[in-house]
């Protein structure tokens, strides 16, 4: 018996003010499109940048555009096999575009799930509906198998994690490891096709950055596969421009998401020749610090260490650093999983870090910037 034509839910990623991208997996060569229904308007997204109906042998991706900000919309993916034209019409699911004019914003944050299915199921159960789900790096351990992307990114623990919250992915250091890591970008959508992004959700401007690996590019364990020093420099140029965009520059709350922290409780230089690695990314901080200060960044939200921590802002680093927990589903474990609930309105922003048993680990409150 052949595998089903469609093997994952239609995953809504990279929400924007005018649309989003829908990504789903297939078992054989197929083409597909997305139908959408926004009440008084409906339509379909059927073509890619080269004028073709989106096609693939493992994954299909369709970019939906032309919607208004803050639009609630139903979407479904339609798939057609290339060989026998078998058709699969997916179930409708509800999502939304982002709205800079909204009075509130809610962002949920996961990190360092490392393919722990029990943790992912618990996170999905306890995390409420949100304007955005930020998966803040280390979704995997490393990419040793080319078939792991489907079950890890698009259908983790057999769940449709975007059923109640569109997804923005931040790439972690484990997400760039393994012989097949170069293929991650085929399964991950971002607003502009780069592994860094900016979004405005009501009173919150959010920036996602790629901190790369936890050792220099030339380290022998990477075998010449990585070029993160160039990527950090590229992001530095992009960041300096992005913080001047009106919707980013005037936000009452300014938050950064990156997998490896930019600050840590012990900043002793590691010995890379003796299995040392970065607990915080000094290289990234050196590249981005000036722009973050100029922008007025209030909070950097990270993972990586597997140990929760909060470093308040000070004179040298006017942005606070919040670091979440690890991959363990047991709330009593040293590397217990957490999720972060970021909620903002005109009066303030609260970031609450919560274990899977509901215990609050950290709560950070920020006033709006003038």
Long-range contacts (C-beta under 8 A, 24 or more apart in sequence): 2-27, 2-28, 3-27, 3-28, 4-88, 5-30, 5-79, 5-81, 5-86, 5-88, 6-77, 6-79, 6-88, 6-90, 7-150, 7-155, 8-150, 8-154, 8-155, 9-90, 9-93, 9-154, 9-155, 9-160, 9-162, 9-163, 10-34, 10-75, 10-76, 10-77, 10-90, 10-93, 11-153, 11-154, 11-160, 11-161, 11-162, 11-167, 12-75, 12-93, 12-95, 12-162, 12-166, 12-167, 13-162, 13-166, 13-167, 13-168, 13-169, 13-188, 13-189, 13-190, 14-166, 14-167, 14-168, 14-189, 14-190, 14-191, 14-197, 15-95, 15-96, 15-97, 15-98, 15-132, 15-166, 15-168, 15-199, 16-97, 16-98, 16-191, 16-199, 17-69, 17-97, 17-98, 17-99, 17-100, 17-200, 18-65, 18-66, 18-67, 18-68, 18-69, 18-97, 19-63, 19-64, 19-65, 19-66, 19-67, 19-97, 20-63, 20-64, 20-95, 20-97, 20-166, 21-61, 21-62, 21-63, 21-64, 21-189, 22-61, 22-62, 22-64, 22-75, 22-77, 23-59, 23-60, 23-61, 23-154, 23-187, 23-188, 23-189, 24-59, 24-60, 24-77, 24-79, 24-90, 24-154, 25-58, 25-59, 25-60, 25-150, 25-154, 25-155, 26-56, 26-57, 26-58, 26-59, 26-60, 26-79, 28-57, 28-81, 28-82, 28-83, 29-55, 29-56, 29-57, 29-81, 29-82, 29-83, 30-55, 30-56, 30-57, 30-60, 30-79, 30-80, 30-81, 30-82, 31-55, 31-60, 31-79, 31-80, 31-82, 32-60, 32-62, 32-77, 32-78, 32-79, 32-80, 33-62, 33-77, 33-78, 34-62, 34-64, 34-75, 34-76, 34-77, 34-78, 35-75, 35-76, 35-78, 36-64, 36-67, 36-73, 36-74, 36-75, 37-73, 37-74, 37-75, 37-92, 38-67, 38-71, 38-72, 38-73, 38-74, 39-72, 55-82, 58-149, 58-150, 58-186, 59-149, 59-150, 59-154, 59-186, 59-187, 61-189, 63-189, 67-97, 68-97, 69-97, 69-98, 69-99, 69-100, 69-101, 70-96, 70-97, 70-98, 70-99, 70-101, 70-102, 71-96, 71-97, 72-96, 73-97, 93-160, 93-162, 93-163, 95-162, 95-166, 96-131, 96-166, 98-131, 98-132, 98-199, 98-200, 98-201, 99-201, 99-202, 100-200, 100-201, 100-202, 100-247, 101-202, 102-131, 102-201, 102-202, 102-203, 103-202, 103-203, 103-345, 103-346, 104-202, 104-203, 104-343, 104-344, 104-345, 105-131, 105-201, 105-202, 105-203, 105-204, 105-253, 105-342, 105-343, 105-344, 106-130, 106-131, 106-132, 106-341, 106-342, 106-343, 106-344, 107-131, 107-132, 107-133, 107-134, 107-201, 107-204, 107-206, 107-255, 107-342, 108-132, 108-133, 108-134, 108-165, 108-339, 108-340, 108-341, 108-342, 109-133, 109-134, 109-136, 109-257, 109-301, 109-324, 109-339, 109-340, 109-341, 109-342, 110-134, 110-135, 110-136, 110-339, 111-135, 111-136, 111-137, 111-138, 111-172, 111-259, 111-302, 111-303, 111-304, 111-324, 111-325, 112-136, 112-137, 112-138, 112-172, 112-303, 112-304, 112-306, 112-324, 112-325, 112-326, 112-327, 112-337, 113-138, 113-139, 113-156, 113-327, 113-337, 114-138, 114-139, 114-140, 114-141, 114-174, 114-327, 115-139, 115-140, 115-141, 115-152, 115-156, 116-327, 116-328, 116-329, 116-337, 117-156, 117-157, 117-158, 118-157, 118-329, 119-327, 119-328, 119-329, 119-337, 119-356, 120-156, 120-157, 120-159, 120-161, 121-157, 121-159, 122-329, 122-337, 122-356, 123-337, 123-339, 123-356, 124-157, 124-159, 124-161, 126-339, 126-354, 126-356, 126-358, 127-165, 127-339, 128-164, 128-341, 129-164, 129-165, 130-164, 130-165, 131-165, 131-166, 131-201, 131-202, 132-165, 132-166, 132-167, 132-168, 132-199, 132-201, 132-206, 133-161, 133-162, 133-165, 133-166, 133-167, 133-168, 134-168, 134-169, 134-170, 134-206, 134-208, 134-257, 134-301, 135-167, 135-168, 135-169, 135-170, 136-170, 136-172, 136-257, 136-258, 136-259, 136-301, 136-302, 136-303, 136-324, 137-170, 137-171, 137-172, 137-173, 137-174, 137-175, 137-258, 137-259, 137-260, 137-303, 137-304, 138-172, 138-173, 138-174, 138-175, 138-259, 138-303, 138-304, 138-327, 139-169, 139-172, 139-175, 140-174, 140-175, 140-178, 141-174, 141-177, 142-174, 142-177, 142-178, 142-181, 143-175, 143-177, 143-178, 143-179, 143-180, 143-181, 143-183, 143-184, 144-178, 144-179, 144-180, 145-180, 146-180, 146-183, 148-180, 149-180, 149-183, 149-184, 149-186, 149-187, 150-187, 153-184, 153-187, 153-188, 154-187, 168-197, 168-199, 168-206, 168-208, 168-257, 170-208, 170-209, 170-210, 170-257, 170-258, 170-259, 171-195, 171-210, 171-259, 172-211, 172-259, 172-260, 172-303, 172-304, 173-211, 173-212, 173-213, 173-214, 173-259, 173-260, 173-304, 176-212, 176-213, 176-226, 176-228, 181-225, 182-225, 194-238, 195-231, 196-235, 196-238, 198-242, 198-245, 198-248, 200-247, 200-248, 200-251, 202-344, 203-251, 203-252, 203-253, 203-344, 203-345, 203-346, 203-349, 203-368, 204-251, 204-252, 204-253, 204-254, 204-255, 204-342, 204-344, 204-349, 205-247, 205-248, 205-251, 205-253, 205-254, 205-255, 206-255, 206-256, 206-257, 207-239, 207-242, 207-248, 207-254, 207-255, 207-256, 207-257, 207-297, 208-256, 208-257, 208-258, 209-235, 209-239, 209-256, 209-257, 209-258, 209-284, 209-288, 210-235, 210-258, 210-259, 211-258, 211-259, 211-260, 211-262, 211-281, 211-284, 212-260, 212-281, 212-283, 212-284, 214-260, 214-277, 214-278, 214-279, 214-281, 214-304, 215-272, 215-276, 215-277, 215-278, 216-272, 216-283, 219-272, 228-283, 229-283, 232-283, 232-284, 232-287, 232-288, 233-287, 235-287, 235-288, 236-287, 236-288, 236-291, 239-288, 239-291, 239-292, 240-291, 243-291, 243-294, 243-295, 248-295, 249-295, 251-369, 252-344, 252-346, 252-368, 252-369, 253-298, 253-344, 253-349, 253-366, 253-368, 253-369, 254-295, 254-296, 254-297, 254-298, 254-299, 254-369, 255-297, 255-298, 255-299, 255-300, 255-301, 255-342, 255-349, 256-292, 256-297, 256-299, 256-300, 256-301, 256-319, 257-300, 257-301, 257-302, 258-284, 258-300, 258-301, 258-302, 259-302, 259-303, 259-304, 260-284, 260-302, 260-304, 261-300, 261-302, 261-304, 261-305, 261-309, 261-321, 261-323, 262-288, 262-289, 262-292, 262-300, 262-302, 262-319, 262-321, 263-300, 263-311, 263-317, 263-321, 264-305, 264-309, 264-311, 264-321, 264-323, 265-309, 265-311, 279-304, 279-305, 289-317, 292-319, 293-318, 293-319, 296-369, 298-349, 298-366, 298-369, 299-351, 299-364, 299-366, 301-340, 301-342, 301-351, 306-335, 307-334, 307-335, 308-338, 308-353, 308-361, 308-362, 310-362, 310-364, 320-364, 322-351, 322-353, 322-362, 322-364, 324-353, 325-353, 325-355, 325-361, 329-356, 331-355, 331-356, 331-357, 331-359
